[in-house]
Amino acid sequence: MKAKSERRPRSVPAVYGLASLAILIAVATLALVVSPPGPPALAEFAPRAEDRIDEALKAQSSSFGTGDGGDCAAGQECAAGGDGSGGGLGVTTTTTGPKNEREIDVARVRRCVGDPPRQTEDPQSPPCVNYFEGDNGGATTRGVTRDEILVAVPEYLDNPSFEDFVDHFNKRYELYGRKLRIVKMPRQPGDSNTTGAPVDAAAEAHAFAYLTFYLNDLDASEVQAAAARRHIISVIPYANQTTSDRYRELAPYAWSFAPAADEMERDLGDLACTSLNGKTADFARGDLRVKGRRFGVLRSTSSHPLDLSGLNAALRRCGIAPPPVYDIHFKDDRDAVLRTYLSMKDAGITTLLLVANADDVTQWASKLPGDFQPEWVVSGLAVPEQEGQWNLVMPSAQHAGLFGAFTPNKLLAPADVPALWAYREDHPDDTAPDPSADRRNLAMSFGWTQEYRALLLLASGIQLAGPKLTPETFAQGLQRARFPNPGAGTGPYYQARVGFGPGDYTMSSGSAVVWWADSAPAYGSQGVTRQGGWCYVHKGARFERDWVDVSTSLFDPNPANCR
């Protein structure tokens, strides 16, 4: 007989059986409650709401939040004191765990995209911040309250979809309990070509930021200087006259999606040096085609005339002396155009480097004698994405000479335009752009994409600034972030690489090599019915000083091969 201490109690198997049954019931119940849905339309979405959120991803952790690795930057305060007692970015709390961890409101988790995670489907969107809770600091600077950020825009902004863009950034970006609120600045009589009134009105409205979108209304560099004097963030999405040095002088207030003017001049000069210098003018017509290239510069006077030091410095590196400069204006009459033409003929000019906007170039070209068909070498400064200007205003006889360095994002079919993706979040069944509709070609139009990009830069800076939003934290957040840039400069979208760095106030960089083909579709213009648009070397691959040789062998006019 076994001793009493060795006897196994008869109740143990029953206890184990009950425990096993309880575990099975719990597992079955959990499987019913948390069964994952099917894959989303875009399989990159992350994090999923059913996933346990244990730790901020390193790529989305911020230096001003309370997540792991989130030390405060110098001169900044962490959210809620930075001691982990309040809210923060990339929160490390869980729904189950130690007592000192907080419960996450899963409905407030933003759906990041890709790996490393970015904020939205747009490949140029910033590193993701997927969660915030706590005190945002309230009125951290002028134009900012606990609930909103006041953003001024010119009165002429009449795109009905602009509010849809604003709604997209309010919903998809982490603005720390605040929302963008747009207010339109009235234009005073007689102020159509001045900078003072709209910016003054933005200051009186106590706006945090001022956005302007169209090249011919106000001188961009003067707008930004006026805003900086009033301590207002200004964002301009298109090519403008502001140089890198000028951006640094206006810091931290002036920002642009497009590269600085001197950077675009440098790209134009580098292309001329590495691919054009010392060769015949293959894209000119008539007698000019058999001549060796001789450069001239076309410069706009309808806005602030550009300093050409960036272009000339690039040309000197390969031994090209500063070319003669011809200042033009879209209002030049035929007599003025003829005088300039005769001067060019006397100088033997075959190739015109364009640092003039599309309006000035195309209208000036329309008044030239028909026997003068030079090469027209575009740069970002010529705002080449305005395909309607090149299509409808420039004589088609001049199109054979159009090519150059294309700084903007590649122009894409509507289905591939991030602005249209944002618009369709609220209008999933809308088939716009519809050529028969009032908003024909809306997603492809120059203005539509510029408005979206201005908000992209602004919302990125606000998100990366953290809860304590000021012009200084706006700059710090952008300049220390690493943008994911999936597929930058390659397929499927061939978009520009984006990001900032110390002392950098422009978002995109690099250029593609393009030429004009009358058989290509016009993607970048609103309401254009005549065909003709830009073709891209290597489908739009981006170059930064490592230029391809520009020759007729690369220029295939078949849109299937170049778009």
QUIURRA-V49915 format. One record per run of one state. SS is the DSSP state (hx for helix, st for strand, lp for the rest). FROM is the first residue (numbers start at 1). TO is the last residue. If there is no record, write none. Layout:
BEGIN
SS:FROM:TO
SS:FROM:TO
END
This chain:
BEGIN
lp:1:3
hx:4:6
lp:7:11
hx:12:33
lp:34:44
st:45:46
lp:47:57
hx:58:60
lp:61:78
hx:79:82
lp:83:87
st:88:89
lp:90:105
hx:106:108
lp:109:111
st:112:113
lp:114:117
st:118:118
lp:119:126
st:127:127
lp:128:131
st:132:133
lp:134:143
st:144:144
lp:145:147
st:148:154
lp:155:161
hx:162:172
lp:173:178
st:179:185
lp:186:195
hx:196:204
lp:205:208
st:209:212
lp:213:219
hx:220:229
lp:230:232
st:233:236
lp:237:243
hx:244:249
lp:250:253
st:254:256
lp:257:260
hx:261:276
lp:277:279
st:280:280
lp:281:285
hx:286:290
lp:291:291
st:292:292
lp:293:294
st:295:300
lp:301:308
hx:309:316
lp:317:323
st:324:328
lp:329:333
hx:334:347
lp:348:350
st:351:355
lp:356:357
hx:358:365
lp:366:374
st:375:378
lp:379:379
hx:380:382
lp:383:386
hx:387:392
lp:393:395
hx:396:401
st:402:406
lp:407:413
hx:414:416
lp:417:417
hx:418:426
lp:427:441
hx:442:444
lp:445:445
hx:446:465
lp:466:470
hx:471:480
lp:481:496
st:497:498
lp:499:505
st:506:506
lp:507:507
st:508:509
lp:510:510
st:511:517
lp:518:532
st:533:536
hx:537:540
lp:541:542
st:543:543
lp:544:551
hx:552:554
lp:555:558
hx:559:562
lp:563:563
END
